[in-house]
Protein backbone atom coordinates (compact mmCIF):
# COMPACT_ATOMS: atom_id res chain seq x y z
CA UNK A 1 0.00 0.00 0.00
CA UNK A 2 2.95 2.31 0.55
CA UNK A 3 3.64 2.27 -3.20
CA UNK A 4 0.10 3.55 -3.81
CA UNK A 5 0.53 6.38 -1.32
CA UNK A 6 3.99 7.30 -2.67
CA UNK A 7 2.62 8.06 -6.16
CA UNK A 8 2.48 11.71 -7.29
CA UNK A 9 -0.70 13.49 -6.14
CA UNK A 10 -1.81 10.53 -3.98
CA UNK A 11 -3.63 11.59 -0.81
CA UNK A 12 -5.30 8.30 0.08
CA UNK A 13 -6.42 4.88 -1.08
CA UNK A 14 -9.84 3.77 -2.27
CA UNK A 15 -10.97 0.13 -2.38
CA UNK A 16 -13.32 -1.51 -4.84
CA UNK A 17 -14.68 -5.01 -5.23
CA UNK A 18 -14.02 -6.36 -8.71
CA UNK A 19 -14.42 -9.62 -10.57
CA UNK A 20 -11.70 -11.76 -12.10
CA UNK A 21 -13.89 -14.08 -14.11
CA UNK A 22 -16.31 -15.28 -11.44
CA UNK A 23 -13.94 -14.71 -8.52
CA UNK A 24 -14.36 -11.60 -6.32
CA UNK A 25 -11.22 -9.55 -5.93
CA UNK A 26 -10.34 -6.46 -3.88
CA UNK A 27 -8.83 -3.61 -5.92
CA UNK A 28 -6.94 -0.67 -4.37
CA UNK A 29 -6.35 2.60 -6.21
CA UNK A 30 -4.77 5.91 -5.17
CA UNK A 31 -6.99 8.98 -4.87
CA UNK A 32 -5.98 12.64 -5.09
CA UNK A 33 -7.03 15.60 -2.92
CA UNK A 34 -10.23 15.98 -4.97
CA UNK A 35 -11.06 12.33 -4.19
CA UNK A 36 -10.55 11.38 -7.85
CA UNK A 37 -9.07 7.96 -8.62
CA UNK A 38 -5.53 7.97 -10.04
CA UNK A 39 -5.73 5.23 -12.64
CA UNK A 40 -4.27 6.60 -15.88
CA UNK A 41 -1.03 5.44 -17.50
CA UNK A 42 1.87 5.37 -15.07
CA UNK A 43 -0.19 4.87 -11.89
CA UNK A 44 -0.18 1.62 -9.93
CA UNK A 45 -3.42 -0.21 -9.19
CA UNK A 46 -3.22 -3.06 -6.67
CA UNK A 47 -5.38 -5.87 -8.02
CA UNK A 48 -3.48 -9.08 -7.53
CA UNK A 49 -4.09 -9.93 -3.90
CA UNK A 50 -4.58 -13.45 -2.59
CA UNK A 51 -7.93 -14.56 -1.21
CA UNK A 52 -8.28 -14.98 2.52
CA UNK A 53 -8.94 -17.58 3.73
CA UNK A 54 -7.09 -19.82 2.99
CA UNK A 55 -4.13 -17.39 2.79
CA UNK A 56 -4.38 -15.99 6.30
CA UNK A 57 -2.74 -16.49 9.68
CA UNK A 58 -4.43 -17.97 12.70
CA UNK A 59 -8.21 -18.14 12.62
CA UNK A 60 -9.85 -15.16 14.28
CA UNK A 61 -13.16 -13.26 14.14
CA UNK A 62 -12.06 -11.40 10.97
CA UNK A 63 -11.07 -14.37 8.79
CA UNK A 64 -13.31 -17.24 9.91
C-alpha positions as CSV (number, residue, x, y, z in Angstrom):
1,X,0.0,0.0,0.0
2,X,3.0,2.3,0.6
3,X,3.6,2.3,-3.2
4,X,0.1,3.5,-3.8
5,X,0.5,6.4,-1.3
6,X,4.0,7.3,-2.7
7,X,2.6,8.1,-6.2
8,X,2.5,11.7,-7.3
9,X,-0.7,13.5,-6.1
10,X,-1.8,10.5,-4.0
11,X,-3.6,11.6,-0.8
12,X,-5.3,8.3,0.1
13,X,-6.4,4.9,-1.1
14,X,-9.8,3.8,-2.3
15,X,-11.0,0.1,-2.4
16,X,-13.3,-1.5,-4.8
17,X,-14.7,-5.0,-5.2
18,X,-14.0,-6.4,-8.7
19,X,-14.4,-9.6,-10.6
20,X,-11.7,-11.8,-12.1
21,X,-13.9,-14.1,-14.1
22,X,-16.3,-15.3,-11.4
23,X,-13.9,-14.7,-8.5
24,X,-14.4,-11.6,-6.3
25,X,-11.2,-9.5,-5.9
26,X,-10.3,-6.5,-3.9
27,X,-8.8,-3.6,-5.9
28,X,-6.9,-0.7,-4.4
29,X,-6.3,2.6,-6.2
30,X,-4.8,5.9,-5.2
31,X,-7.0,9.0,-4.9
32,X,-6.0,12.6,-5.1
33,X,-7.0,15.6,-2.9
34,X,-10.2,16.0,-5.0
35,X,-11.1,12.3,-4.2
36,X,-10.6,11.4,-7.8
37,X,-9.1,8.0,-8.6
38,X,-5.5,8.0,-10.0
39,X,-5.7,5.2,-12.6
40,X,-4.3,6.6,-15.9
41,X,-1.0,5.4,-17.5
42,X,1.9,5.4,-15.1
43,X,-0.2,4.9,-11.9
44,X,-0.2,1.6,-9.9
45,X,-3.4,-0.2,-9.2
46,X,-3.2,-3.1,-6.7
47,X,-5.4,-5.9,-8.0
48,X,-3.5,-9.1,-7.5
49,X,-4.1,-9.9,-3.9
50,X,-4.6,-13.4,-2.6
51,X,-7.9,-14.6,-1.2
52,X,-8.3,-15.0,2.5
53,X,-8.9,-17.6,3.7
54,X,-7.1,-19.8,3.0
55,X,-4.1,-17.4,2.8
56,X,-4.4,-16.0,6.3
57,X,-2.7,-16.5,9.7
58,X,-4.4,-18.0,12.7
59,X,-8.2,-18.1,12.6
60,X,-9.9,-15.2,14.3
61,X,-13.2,-13.3,14.1
62,X,-12.1,-11.4,11.0
63,X,-11.1,-14.4,8.8
64,X,-13.3,-17.2,9.9
